[in-house]
Amino acid sequence: MDLADKIRKIEALIASTKSEGERRAAQLAKMRLQVKIAETPLEYTVRLGNFWKKKLFVAICKKYQLKTYRYAKQKYTTAMVRVSQPFMDSVVMPEFRKYDSLFEDLANEIMENLISKIHEETEEDEVVIAGELPVIAGSAAL
């Protein structure tokens, strides 16, 4: 069992337990794992394509008490984070990829729906012309 599975199981236990003692023990176990994770941090530069992906990445980092930052003159879509390589590779990035994929699918579905409402045809009406465009009498050139 890797660190990601352990943390997920502990988070599930914290959420589902009714006993305060069991919840406290699970929180302490989670804190011990987080200390282990933080023992050998590396600085990662994560270049994200847009503002929404950065917000998603920052939210995932906050979930695991990781602080994100960026240096002066870095793009606003860049996030820096200090975390151990095993935790980044087995927990943070797989979770980010999973939610990013869901986000992309949802955004595509919304855009396709919006475009179909604006323009009733489903096929693209783009015409590819080889050569020069014909000049129509009375039309102004741009």
N, C-alpha and C positions, 0 to 999 in steps of 0.2 A: 504494500500500500504506500503510495507516494504522499507527499505533504498536502497536495490538493485534496485528495480523498479524506485525509485525516481532518483537515480544516472543515470541509463540507459536512462530515459526520458530526463534528463538534458543534458547528453552527446549527445543524438540525436538532441536536440534543438540547442546546440552549433554548431554541424556539419552542420545543415541544414539552419540556419537562415542567412539572408543577411544583416540584420540591426545590426550595430555595438552596438547600445544601448541594444538591446535584447540579443546579444551575451554576453555583459558585465554583464547584470543582471543574465543571466544563469550561468556564471562563478562564480559570487558572491554567488549565491544559492548553487552551487556545493561546493564552499569553506566553506560555513556555514555547510553543511552536513558533510564535512570532519572533521571540528572542532568538531562537535557532535560525530562523530565516534571515534575521538582520545581522547575524554574526559576520558574514563576509559579503558586504554589499559592493556592488559594482554600479557605476553610473551609466545609465542607459539614455540614449537620445532617441526618442520616438517621434518620428516625423509623420504626422497625421494629415490626411488630405484636406480636411475641412474642419470648421468650428464644431460641428456636431460630433464628429469622431473624437475630437479632443475632449469634449465634454463627457463622452462615454468612457474614454480611457481614464480621465481624472476621477470619475465616479467609481470605477472599478478599483483604482488605487486607494481611494478613500475608504472603500469597503474593507480593505486589508490594512488600514492605518498607514499607508504609504503616502509620503508627501511629494507632490509634483511641483516643479518649478521650471523656469526657463531663464537663460542668461540674457543680458541686454543685447539687443540687435538680432535676437533669434526671432523667427517668424512666430506669429501668435498661434499657429497650428503645431508648433513643436513643444513637446513635453519632455522634461528631464525627470528621471526618477532613480533613486539609489535603492537597489534591492539585490538579493543574491540571485545568481544565475539559475539555480534549480527552481526557485520560486517564480521567477519571471517566465521561464520556459514551460513550467508545468502547471502554473495557476493563472497568472495575470494574462499572458498572451492568448492561451486557449479560450479563456472566458471572453476576452476582448473580441477575438475572431468570431466566436459564437454570436455574441450580441451585435457585432457589426454586420454579420451576414443577415441576421433578422432585420436589422435596421434598413439595410440595402433593399431587401425583398419588399419590406413595407413601403419604403419610399418609391420604389419602382411601381408597385401596385397603385399607389395614390396618384403618381404622375400619369400612368396609363389611363386611369379612370378619368382624371381631369382632362387629358387630351382628347379622350373619346367623347366627353361631354362638349368640349369646344368644337371639335371637328368630328362629325358623325362617322366618317369613313375610317376603317381600321388599317388600311394599307397606306403607306407613305406615297404622296403624290409628287415625289421628286423626279424630275426629268433630267437625264444626263444627256448633254449634247456634245458631240464631237465636233471640233472646229469652232468657227466663229458664230456668234449669235446673229440671227437675221435682224436687219434693221427694218422696223415698221415705220412707215411714213407717218409723220405727225407725232412721233413719240420723242420725248426729250431724253437726252443721255444724262446719266448721273455723273 
